[in-house]
Amino acid sequence: MEKLFNMIALVPKMATDDYVGFTFFVGCMAMMAASAFFFLSLSSFDGKWRTSVLVSGLITFIAAVHYYYMRDYWADVGESPTFFRYVDWILTVPLMCVEFYLILKAAGATKSLLWKLIVLSVIMLVTGYWGEAVARDQAAFWGLLSGIAYFVIVYEIWFGGASKLAKSAGGAVESAHKTLCWFVLVGWSIYPLGYMLGTDGWYDFLHVINLDMDVVYNIGDAINKIGFGLVVYNLAASSK
Ligand SMILES: *C/C=C(C)/C=C/C=C(C)/C=C/C1=C(C)CCCC1(C)C
């Protein structure tokens, strides 16, 4: 009888010390709850902020769907769901660039600023995927290329065109932009740390930190996707 139950069980057994599985489950639920929160709040905002809050919800919703798959993949296969991870990122990170554009649009942000950020983020993710999935023995090299694209994004939003627009907008927009800049500088730096814990390179000394790469990525996603969305939500709420 027990055998039969195991055969028909749709929910795979999780070990009580499976921290990776735990963060996939919690992450999935958090992304779903955040999406409901952003979507249901939409009608309370002025038209000019609605698209921004909608995009916040799309980011956490896309992540929720991928976490649903990654959670199962981890439970069934017990390996890092690299493919789903990067499909999620290649969709959600450009949408985060769209958020920068949307909040600065009234201050005169151009499509070329938007495309610059999107292209840089795609370069950052494709090279990262290459190092993690395709050319793992050269992970340090591909990680470096990815890191350079990341650095250019940080430079652009902190000191480049985007920062000038934010200054000229002033007020709530300027301070929301500043907070998002901190997310990209500090929150996004969690990802290269996860990468260095999960691959081999000159940084192998870091492997004394006994954290699974997926735990680090999952924490990063929760902070960055939900946190980013809340900054935009606050901006919309403060200038209704
Ligand atoms: C919601 C998902 C987000 C905000 C993902 C962000 C991912 C990164 C900033 C990844 C960066 C990486 C490097 C800077 C170097 C090593 C490879 C990556 C792709 C992990």
The ligand as an ORCA input file, in Angstrom:
! r2SCAN-3c Opt
* xyz 0 1
  C      15.491     39.065    -10.831
  C      16.776     38.717    -11.232
  C      17.881     39.524    -11.184
  C      17.814     40.933    -10.670
  C      19.112     38.956    -11.627
  C      20.282     39.597    -11.693
  C      21.440     38.903    -12.085
  C      22.714     39.405    -12.089
  C      23.015     40.810    -11.703
  C      23.767     38.496    -12.459
  C      25.055     38.829    -12.579
  C      26.203     37.955    -12.877
  C      27.460     38.551    -12.802
  C      27.636     40.015    -12.563
  C      28.717     37.776    -12.978
  C      28.532     36.295    -12.881
  C      27.360     35.828    -13.667
  C      26.045     36.468    -13.225
  C      25.095     36.278    -14.402
  C      25.518     35.687    -12.010
*
